[in-house]
């Protein structure tokens, strides 16, 4: 009887935060630009000015919006139903990943054959597949074999597969849940936990480490952001965040201008390096947190420009992140081929980068139009909340 009459866990108001759509849309663009090798336009991305990049933004928003959707489902519909929905979503992303893999392999193989340049297959990491397709295909189905630029979806699949018990604990003991996530992160560093890859090595994004930022996003979605609000809005915290961003910027500049490297003390460089992306180095995580603090300060939830037509392209892309991410993988390789086979001038790099983003925007607008028409059609099902790669239409 006590269990039957216990109150349900309280959750923050179910209000759409357009900042999530905006920043996951921008992250999609940044990932696309970063995936084009030797692209001058990649200098506009954040990876060149600090320790973290668009990946941290993407994974955090994925955790935030997945918890926003499935946390409410677990509270309102129960553990069994919400867990089934989470696993269904993991299966959907898995199917999307395999579909992307097949089309991507076909694209690379066709280009390598057409231009009689097998180096494309080796450069994009599919040489083993073309040599042993039977063995490599099985490894791809097991998420062990991943071509270049296809590491994010497997990470999200694995994180979703184990998300239900984490959400259950978040709704009851949020501090304990975050502590467990931090403990797994620490143990992954201490014991070098990671998943095996094929034909050798480990995953590019270690799920035992990257689950921390995914879990932190989920914790923020289910009340953590509210509890942190006074702390984040402290001027002292803002000053620390800005100082850390400046520190990271100066350190990164020594990578591009080595003659200034001697200004970095030896003890500091010995402690910092290598700044490991695979295992989500603490410096990368701290850099993301500093960016988040500055963002909360200067772009509040009710920021009027969020409804500006100038930001709508990024917001629309963010609302269809799974489809746009998959499209971006194809476009990045197509842009790379164009630069290699046609022209690699700066003007060409700018052209393929802008054209790729415009195609992504056009595809997102088309998807929005189609979903709107489908929602208004007779006999259509009522729209349901959904959590895709970066949150879907939560």
N, C-alpha and C positions, 0 to 999 in steps of 0.2 A: 504493500500500500504506500509505503514511503517513497519507493521508486516511482510509482504511478503518479503521485501527486507532486513530485519534484519539478521545479520550474525548468523550462528549456534554457539552454545557454543563450545569453543575450548577445546579439550581434549588432554591428554598426548599421546605420540606416542604409537601405538598398538604393542608393543614389548612384547613377552612372557618373564616373569621373572621366571626363574627356581627356585629361592629362595622360591616362593610360593608353588610350587610342593614339594620341599624338606621339608619344615617345616610342611606342612600339612601331608605329609607322616610320618615324625617323630612323629607328634602329634597323628596320628592313632596308632602307635606302643606304645606310652606312655599311651594312653587311654586304650589300651588292657592290658598292664601290670598293670595299676592301678585298673582295673576291676577284677583282680584275687585276692580274699581275702588272706591276710597273705602270700603274695608273696615276697620273698626276692629280686627278680629282680625289684620290684617297687622302690627300693632304688636308681635306676639309673634315675628315673623320676624327673622332676624339682619341683614337689609339695613338696618334702621333704627338699628343700633348699631355699624356698622363699614363698611369700604369694600367688602367682598365680600358675596355672598349665597348662596343655595342653588345657584345655577348652578355656581359653582366646585366645590362638593362633588360635584355630580352628574357633572360632566365628569371630575374626578379619579378617582372611583370607576369610571366607565365605562372609562377607560384602564387602571386597575389590574386590574379583573376580566377585561377582554378579553385583556390580556397573560397573566394567570394561566391562562386557558383555552387560548388559541391559542399561547402560548409553549411550553407542554408538548406541544401537538399538533405544533408544528413540530419540536421536539426528537425526539419519539418517532416521528412519521409522515413527516417530511420537509417540505420547503418547498412542493412542489406541492400536496399534500393539504391542508395547513394554510392555504395561500393560497386554495385553492378554498373552504374552509369560511368564511374571513373574508369573501370576496366573496359567498358565499351569505347570510351574515348581513346584510351590507350591503343585499342585494337584499330580504331579508325586512323590514328596517326601512323600506326605500323603499316597499314595498307597503303597510306599515302607515301610513306617512305619507300616501300618496295616498288610502287608504281614510278616514283621519281627515280629510283635506282635504275630500273629497266630502261626508261626513256633517256636518262642521262648517259648510260653506257652506250646505247644506240647512237646518240648524238656524237659522242667522242669517237666511237669506232668509225662512223661514217665520215667524219671530218678527217681522221687520220688516214683513212683509205683514199679519200678524194684528193687530198693534198700530198699523198704519198710521203707522209711524215709520221713515222711511228713514235716520235718523241712526244707527240700530244698524249698518246695513251700512257706513256711512262710519267709524263709531267702531272697528269690528273690522277695518277695512282690506280689505273685500271689495266696495266700491263699483265698482271697476274691473272686477271679475269679472262683476257683474250687468249692467254696461253693455256689455262686450265679452267674453262668455263664451268664444267660440271662440279668440280670441287669448290671453286670460288663462289658459285651461286648458293650452295648450301651454307657457306660461311656468311654470305650476305643476308640470308634469311635468319641466321642466328645473330645478326647484328655485329658480327666480328669483322667483316670486310666492309669498308666504307671508302668510296673514292674521295678525292679532295673536295672540300666544301660541303660534305654531307654528314657532318658529325653532330649537328645540333638536334636533329629529329630523334636519333637513337637515344641521346641523353634524355630528352623529354619523355620518350616512351618508358624508359626505365624508371624515371622519377614518378611518373603517373602510376606505374604498376605497384609501387609501394606507398602510394599517397593516402589511401583510405585509412589505415591505422594511424597515420600521422594527423590527419584531420580529426579523427575521433579523439585523440589525445589533446589536440589544440582546443577543442570545444570544452574540455573539462579542466585541463591543467596546462594553459598556454605557456607558462614559464618553464614547466618541466619539459614540454615538447620542444621548445627552443633549445633547452639545455641538452637534450638528447641529440638534436641535430648538430650542435656544436661539438659534442663528445664524439660523434661519428667522424666529423671533420678532423678532429685532433688525432683520433686513432688511425685514420687513413694516412696521415702524414707519418705517424710513428711506425706503423707496420707496413707502409707502402702498399696499401690496398688499392687495387684497380682491376678493371675487367680486361681479359686478354683480347688482343686484336689479331687479325690474320692479314698477311702471312707471318707477322711477328710483332712484338711490342705490346703496347697497351692502348686503351682508348685515349683519344686526343683530349676529350673532356671527361675527367675522372668523375663518375656519378657519386662516389662516396664523398668527394670534396665539394662538387658543385651543388649537391643537395642542400648545403648550408644557405646559399643565397636564395635558392628556390623555397626552402623552408622559412627563411626570414621574410620573404615576400608573403607567404601564406600567413605567417604570424601577424604581420602588419594588417592584412586584410581582415582578420578575425578579431580586431580590437587592439592589436599592438600599436598601430599608427596613432590611435586616439590616446593611448597611455604615454606615447613618446612625444605628443604634441608640445607640451610645455617645455620639455627638454630640447627638442629640435629648434624651437623658436627662441631659445636663449641666445642673446647676442654673443656670449662667450663661446657657445658651440659654433655659431656662424663664423666667428673669427678663427677658431681652430680649423674649421673646414676649409676656409679660404687659404689659410697658411699652408695646410697640407697640399692643396691643389697647386699652390705656387711652388712648393718644394718639389712635387712630382714633375711639374713642368720644367723646372731648372735641371733636374736629374735627366729627364728625357732629352733635353737639348744637348747634353754632353754626349749622347749617343750619336747625334748628327753632326756635332762639332767636337771631335775628340780632343782638339787642342785645349779645350777647357776642362777636360776630364781630371786634370791634376788638382782642381779646386775641390773635388770630392775626397774627403779623408779616406785613407786606406781602410781604417776600421769600419767605416760606414759602408763602403763598397763590398768588403768581405761579408758583412752582415746581410746586405740587401740581395746580392746576386747569387744565383740566378732568380729573377722574378718569374716564377713558374705559373704559366697559364693553365697547363694541364691539371694541376692540383689546386687551382684557385688560390694563389699566393695571398697571404694576409694583406700585403701591400696593395694588391689589386682590389680586394674586398673593401679595405679602408678607403681607397680612392673612389669607389662607387658610392660608399656611404657619404663621403664629402660632397660628391656631386648631387646626391639626393637631398642633403641638407640645404644646399644653395638653391636647388630647384624649388623646394617647399617654401623657402623664404621669398623668392622672387616670382614664382608662378603659382599662386594659390588656386584652390579648386574653382573659385568663382572668377578667375581671370577673364576679363571680357573678350580678349583676343582669341580665346578658345573657340568662339563662334564666328571668328572672322573667316571670310572666304579664302584668304591666303593660306590658312592652316588646314582647310578642309581636305586637300589632297593627301596630306600625311595622315590625318585622322581616318579617312576612308580606307587607306591602305592598312592601317592598324586594325581596323574592324574586320579585315579579311586576311589575317596574318598567315595562316597556313597556306592558302592558295598563293598569296603574293610571295611568300618565302620560296616555295617550289619554283615559281616562275622566275624569281631572281637568280636561282642556281643556273637555270638554262641561259638566261640573258647574260650572266657574267662570263660563261664560257664562250658564248657567241661573240661578245665584245672582245674577249681575248683573241679569238681567231681573226676577227676583223682587224685588230691592231697588228697582228703578226703577218697576215697575208695581204693586207691592203695598204695600210699606213699606220705608223706608230708616232706620228707627229702630235704635238700637244693639242692642236686643234682637233685632231681625230679622237684623242683620248677624251676631250671635253664632249665631243659630239656623241660618242657611243655611251658615255656616262649619262648625259642628259636624256638621250633617246631611251635608254633603258629605264630610267625613272619615269618618263612619260608613259611608256608601255605599261609599267606597273600601276600607275595611276589610272590609266584607261581600263585595265583589267579590273581594278577594284571598283571603279564606277559602274562597269558592266555587271559585276556581281551584285552590287547594291541595287541596281535597277531590276535585275532578275529576281532577287529575293523579295523586293517590294511588290513586283507583279505577281509572284507566286503567293505572297501573303494575302493579296486582294482577290485571288481567283476563287470561284465557287468551289466549295468542298475542300479547300486547303486546310491543313491543320493549323491551330494557333501557334505562333512562334514560341519557341522554347529557348531558354538560356543555354549557352553552349560555351565550352572552354576549349579553344583550339590551341595552336602552338604558343600564342602569346595572349590567350584569354578569350579569343573569339568574340562573340557579341554579348558578353556578360553585361 
